[in-house]
Amino acid sequence: MIRFSFVFFDLFIVFFVFFFGGAWDDKARGGYFANAKIVGSRSSSSSRSTSRSEIESMEKKSEKRYDGTCWQSDERVSALIASDLVFPGTHDSGTYWLSEKFQGGSQTQIPEWVKDVTQLAKKVDIPMNELVSRWAKTQKQTIFEQLRTGARYVDLRCGYQKDDGSWKVHHGLIGVDCLTVLEDVKNFLETFETEVVILEVSHFYGDPEEANVEELASMVLGTLSEFVVPYYSSDGNSTSYSSMESGFWQTPLKESVHKNERVLIAFENFNDFNTVSKHEPFLWPLAMIENSYADTDDFKKMKEFNYDVVRDFNNQTESTKKKGMQKLSWILTTQTKTVENSIWPLINNHHPKTLIDLELKYANDKKELSDFVALVVKDLTCQFPQVLSIDCWFNDPDTYWSLARDIALKQNENKNNKNTSCKALLL
C-alpha cells in the first residue's frame, strides 16, 4: 500500500510539472518574439527557416543581453522625429570574416603601413595577408547579430570581383558576399517590424564599369525594396534631394514604421555614373552622410577629434548647414607603429596584436564613451550627431544602443525646455 502511494505521488508530480510547467513556459516565452514575425536568421543557408530550438535559445538570451532588439519600439523613442534620433552601428560592418585574398583594382584599401612593415613581417615569418587580416577585422558578429543586439547603422563596403562578376565585402582583404549582408538586413526587418536601419553602401573598389554598379544597385533594391525610405523635397517632389528639414527626417519614427519605410539606403555615386538619380527616389546620395574619423591609434586624440566634430556640427549657420546627417566615429585606426609593436616577439609582447585588441584595450571602455555622451548632451546641451559608428560592437551592445536611446530622449527634453544652446561653442 505504501509502495502504491509513492508511485501515485510520483505520477502526480510528473503530471504537475508537465502541465503547469509547460503552461508557465509558454506564458514566459512571450519576450520580444510575442509580436514579431519569425522568418529566420542566417546560418549555412539564407533560405533556411529558424528552428524552434534556435528561437527558444534567442529568447532565453534576450532576457539578459538582447533586450535592445526592438529598442526603437519604445513609445518615447518612436514618437520622436528621425532627426532627433541617434542611429548607433558598426564600422566596416561586414569584416567579421575575411579571406586570404586581397581586394583588386586601381583603388585599394590596402593600408599605407603594409609597405612600411613588409620587411619586418618577412623577418618574423608572418604572411602579409595574415597580418592585414589581424588589423582589418573590426567585428565578430554577422550583420543579423549586430542588428539583433541593437545596431541600427550598417557600413557596407562593396568590392567588385572581375573574375566572377560578384560583389564582396572588403577591407584590404575580401570577405563575404554583399548579398549575404543585404539578406541579413532583410531578415532582420522582416522579423522585427518596429525597427529602422540606415545602410551605407560605398567603397566600390575593383574598377567596376557602370553596368556593374547598376547590377549592385539592382541587387540592393531587389533585396530591400519593400522597406525603402524614399527621399523627397519639402514639397513632395522626388526630383530633388530631401534635407534634414523635410521628409523622413522630420517624420516621427512610428509613422515611417507604419508605412513600412524602414531602411534608408545611402549609395555611392561612383565615378559620376549617376546611379542614384537613375534609381530615385529609392537610393539616397552618399553625400547625405557626413563621414569623419580621427585616423589615429591614440585614444585621447580620437576623443579630442570627436569633440571638435560635435562642436562643428553644432556651430553650423544657415549658409554652412549640411544637408545630410553627421556621423561620429568612435574608432581607432591602425598606424605603422601599431603594427610594428605588435609583431616584435618578446620585446613588445604586451602590445595589442590585432585591431580588435587595440579597440578593446583603449576605445571600448563604456565609461569613457558614457562620459563623453554625458558631457556633450547633458552638461553642454549640444545635439549629438545622428550616426554613431563603433568597432567591436560585440563587446558591449547594451551600452551602445541604450546610450543612443538616452541621447535621443535627453535631446528631446532639452528641446522641450528650450535648453538647446550648445555651451561647447563658447569653449
Protein Blocks (a to p, Z undefined) as FASTA:
>chain_A
ZZmmmmmmmmmmmmmmmmmmmmmmmmmmnmmmlmpccebjaffbmkbccdfklmmmmmmm
mmmmmmmmmmmmpmklmmpcfklpccdddehkllmbccfbdcedjbdcbdfklmmmmmmm
mmnopafklmmmmmmcfbfbdfklmmmnopabdcddddddfknopacddehiacddfklm
mmmmmmmmmmmmmbccddddehiehiiafklmmmmmmmmmmmmmmmpccdddfkopakbc
cdfkgcjllgcfklmmmnopabdcddddehhlommmmmcckbccfklpccddehiabfkl
mmmmmmmmmmmmmmpcfklpcfbdcdddddddddfklmmmmmmghjlmmbcfbfklmmmm
mmmpmklmmmmmmmmmmmnopacdfbdcdehklmmmmlmmmmmmmmmmmmmmmmmnopab
cfklmZZ
